[in-house]
């Protein structure tokens, strides 16, 4: 029996080493930001939530410009460490080499029978305020702060960037990568494609996604569902003072339809706001179907848009 236990422990140890090797290999192969420069992990910003701070790899400015980044995951899964997942590694590394600090926070996710709203949005506001509260500690330039996110993180980036009256940071730009903008329309668009969505996002499994996100069955109380969705939809908060916006979205996205970005652009243009859009031909959600050339262009669009907001100062 003792020998069997030893063998099992050995196999577990070898398995852990193999997994660790795969993770390290992935990071090295994709030049993950975690491999470069100084990083401060798990900085507390509110009860139960933490921030990872990726400091500049080159100190180019007298004060550090800041990019606040929110991870994706359908408001159900995801981690702040996923900033290293390769989709934006090149842009993040280039920005850090240009003197930018990158802030990547955790935020509240959905649980069974428990909606992530409004807690995840309140977390986003708190992460924004953390930047101001720690500006002197980390030499942040509060006149050059932007926010970015993909998918659910794009939604939080827009809710934060368009709602400056809800927190102390005035954002100078927003980068939205296929983020939902109209949550009730998204819910209605999801229904006919739910099986397809679960195939594309395997971790969703047999989850009742609408119920998890609303906190109740939205079909049981459509008026309440519409009211909540409107309150949490970024498109409702655009105004004449909204900051410049970069939108990147795949034309074949069947998780967050590209019509979500079309609606957003229409609202931005009503106020003659600075809006740059890139709709990527053949791309589904999370860059599925995108070519290497398209992926590299995405990195350049993000980097150039952010740097162009101020240029060399």
N, C-alpha and C positions, 0 to 999 in steps of 0.2 A: 504493500500500500504506500509506504514512504517513497519507494522508488517511482511509483506512478505519479505521486504528487510532484516529485522533483522534475520528472519529464514534462508534466503539464506546465510547471512554472517556467521551465526552459523554453518550451514552445511559445508561451505568452510573452516572454522576454524577447525572443527572436521576432515574434510578430510585431511587438512595439517598436523594435529597432527598424524593422522593415518599413513600418508606417512613417516613422521619423525620417528615415532615409528618403522616402518618396516625397514627403513635405519639403525637406531641405532641397532635394533635387528640383522640385517644382519652383521653389523660390529662386534658386540659382539660375535655372533655365530661363525664367521670366524676369530676371533682374528686379526682384521685388524691392520696394522701398525699404522694407524692414532690414535689408542687408547694408544700407548706406547711412552714414552719419549717426548723429545722436538722436535717440528716441526715449521719451519718458512714457512709461506704461501705467495704465490703470490709475490715472489721477482722478481723485474723487471730485465730482461736480454737483451731485445731489444724492440723497439717500438711494442706494441700490444701483447707481449709474456712474460710469467711469469714462474717461477720455484717454486716448493715446495721442501724444504730441510728437510729431515728426519735425524736428528742428531743421533749419536750412543746412545744406551741406556746404554752401558758400555764403558768407555774410556780405551781401552786396550793398545793402542799404544801412543807413544809420539806425533805422527801426525795421522790424520784420513785418512785411505784409503777411496776411493770414488768409488761408482757405479752410473753411469749415466743410467737412465731407460727411455725408450720411450714406451708409450702406443700404443695399436693397434687400429683398427677401419677402415681399408681399405683406409686410407688417406682421409676419408670422414667424419667420426665422431670420438668420443672418447675424453676423458679428462685426464689431468695429474693425477687427483684424482683416476682414475681407477686402480692405483697401489694397491688399497685396495680391489680389486674385488674377492679375495680369491684364484686365481690361483697360486700366488707366495707368499702369506702372510707368510707362515712358513719360507721360505728361506730368505725373507726380514727381518723378525723379528730376525732370528738367526744371520744374518750378522750384523745387528745393535748391537746385544748383543756381537759380536766379534769386535766391535769398528769401524764398517763401517758407513760412511755417505752415504745416498741415495739421489740422485738428480733426480727429476721427472719434466721435462719441458712440457709446451704446445708447439704446433707447428702449422703451417699453414695447414688448411684443404681445401679440394676441395669445390668449390661453383658452382652453375649452370653456365656453360660456362666458368669456371675459373679453370684451372688445379692447383693442389697444388705444382707442380714442376716448377722450382727448389726451390721455397720458403721454402718448408718444410725441404729440405736438408740444405739450408743456415741457417735455424733456428737451426738445429741440430749442425752445426758447431759453431754457436754463443753460444749455450748452453754449448758446450765443452769449448769454450774460457772463458765463465763465471767462470768455475771452477778455471782456472789459475788466473783470475783477482781477485778472492775472496779467494785465497789460504791462504793468511795471516789472513784474517778476520775470517775464520772458521778453520784454522789450518789443511788444507788439505795436504795429502801426495801426491805430484805430481809424485812420483816414483811408486805409486800403484793406478792407475786409470783404471777402466774397464767400458765397455758399454754393455747394455743388452736391448732387446726389443722383443715383440711378434708380429707376423703378420706384419702389416705395420711398427710397431715399430722395429721389427727385421730387416726389410729392412733399416731403418734409422740408427740402431745400426751398421750394416755392412758398410753402406756408410760412416759413421763417422769413424769407426775403421780402415777401409782399406784406408782411404784418409787422413792420418795424415798431408800430405803436404798442405791441405786446411785449417788447423787450427793449433793452438799452442800446443794442447794436443797430447802426444804420448801414445796411449792406450796400456795397458799391456795384455788385453784379451777382447774377445767378446763372449757374450752369445746370440745365435740366436734361438728363439723359433718359428718354422714354418714361418720364414720370406721369402718373395719373393727375388729371387736372379737374375733372368733373366726376365725382365718385358715384353719383346715382346713375349717370349714363354708363359709366364703367361697369357697374353691377348689372345693368340691363344687357350690355354688350357681352358680358361674361357668360350669361346663362346658356345660350346655344352652343358655346364653345367650351363648356366646363370640362368635358372629357379630354378635349384637345389640350387645354391648359394644364390639366393634371399630368398628361403625358409629357409635356414640355418642362414641367416643374415636378419631378417625381416625388419630392419630399412631401407634397401636399396630400398624396395618398387618398384616403377615404374621408378627409376632413370636410366638414360642411363650412366651406370658406365664407359665404355670405353671413352665416350665423356667427362665426367667430369674429368677423370684422365689425358687424353691427352690434353684436352682443345679444341679438334676438333674431328671430326669423323675419326678415324684412317684408316678406309677403303677408305676414300676419298683421302688420301695421304700416301700410305704405306711406301714410302721412308722416308718421314719426321717422321712418327711414329716409324720406325725402328731406325732411328738416335737418336731420343729422348729417346727411351727405352734403347738403348745401353748406352747412357750417364748416365742414372739413374739406371743401373744394377750393383749391388755389385760385381758380378762375374767378371766384367771387370777390377776390381781394385786390385785383388789379386796379390801380388808380393813376392819376397823372404824375405821381411821384415815384412810381415803381422803377426799380433799377434796371439797367440793361440786362437782357436775357439771351443766353445761347441755348438753343434747342437741338438735340440730336435724337433722331427717331428712325427706326426701321420701317420701311414701307409695308413689310409683310408681318408686322408685329400682331400676333393673335392673343397676346396676354393683355397688353395695353394698346389698343388700336391706335393707329396714327391719327385718327380723327380727334383724339384727345389733344394732340398738339396743334392740329388745325384750329380747333376751337380756341385754344390759348393764344395763338398768333392773331386771330381775328380780334380778340379782346385787347391785345397789346396795341394793335394798329389803330384801334378806335381812339387811343390816347396819343398816337404818334410816338410811341416808345421805341427805343433802340432794341431791335429784335433781330438776331441772326438765327437762321434755321438751316438745318442739314437733314434732309430725308434720304436715307440710305437704301438704294435699290436692292431688292432681294434679301434684306435683313429681317429676321424675326427677332423676338425678344432676347435680351442678353447676348446680342451679337451673333446669334445662330444664323448661319448662312452668309455672314459677311466674309469678304475676301481679306487676305493679309493687307492688300493695298488699302482697302476701305478702313480696316482697323488702324492702320498707321495714320491715315488722314484724320481719323477721329482724335488721335493723340495730338496732332498738330492744331486742329481746330480749337481744342480745349486750351492748350498752352497759349496759342496766339491770341485768342479772345481775352484770356485773363491778363496777359502782359499788355495788350493794347489798351486796356482800361486806364493805364497810367504811363506805360512806356518807361524808359530810363529816366529816373528823377535824381 
